[in-house]
Amino acid sequence: MDKKTFKLIRQVAGLNQHEFAKKIGVSRSTVAYVEAGYIGISKEVEQKVKNRFSDIEKIRKLTIGAE
C-alpha cells in the first residue's frame, strides 16, 4: 500500500487523521508521517488498515483510476 492509497482510504471514510489513527490503533503522528512520506507503511499498519477497512480493493481501484 502506498501513501496515496493510505490517505485516500482515510478521506473516503470521512475521518480526520486523529480519528483514523484511533480506528487502526496507531498514533496520529504515524498517520501524518505516512501521509507526508516521512515514513513508509509497515506491514503491521497495512494489515490494520485492511482489517478495519475491508473495501480497500475498491478504494485502490479509485486511486489507480485517478492517476
N, C-alpha and C positions, 0 to 999 in steps of 0.2 A: 504494500500500500504506500502510495506517495503522499506528500504533504497536501497536495491539491485535493486528493480524494478525502483525506482526513478532515480537512476544513469543510469540504462540501457536505460531508455527512453531518457535521455539526450544524451547518447552516440550514440544510434541508429539514433537520429535526427541530429547527427553530430555537436552538439553545445558544446561550452566550458561552464563553469559554469556561466560566466557573461552573455553570450547570452541567455542561458536557463532561468536564473533569470529574464532577461528583458522580455522574451516571456510570462512568467507566472506571472509577476508582483510582484516579491519579490526581496530581496537584494541578491547579490552574496554570502554574508556570510551565509545567510539562506540556500542556496543550499549546500555550503561547510559543514556547521554544520550537515545538514541532512545526507549527504553522509558519513560523518565521524562517524555518530552515536551519536553525542553530543546532538542532539535534535530529537524528533520524528516529524513525518509529521502531521501537523494539518489537520483537516477535510477541512478547507478553502483552504490550499495549495494543498491538494489532489484533490479537486474539480477543482481548476485552471488548474492543470496538465491534468485532464481528459477532461476538456473543450477544452484545446488547442491541446492536442494530443489524438485524438479520437480513434487511433489504440491501445489503452492501453491493450486491451484483447489479441491482437496478441503479443504484447511485453511481457505481463505477461506469456503467454504460452512459449515463448522463455526462460524466466527466469526459469520456472519450469523444462523445458527440459534440462537446463544446469546444474542442480543440480545432 
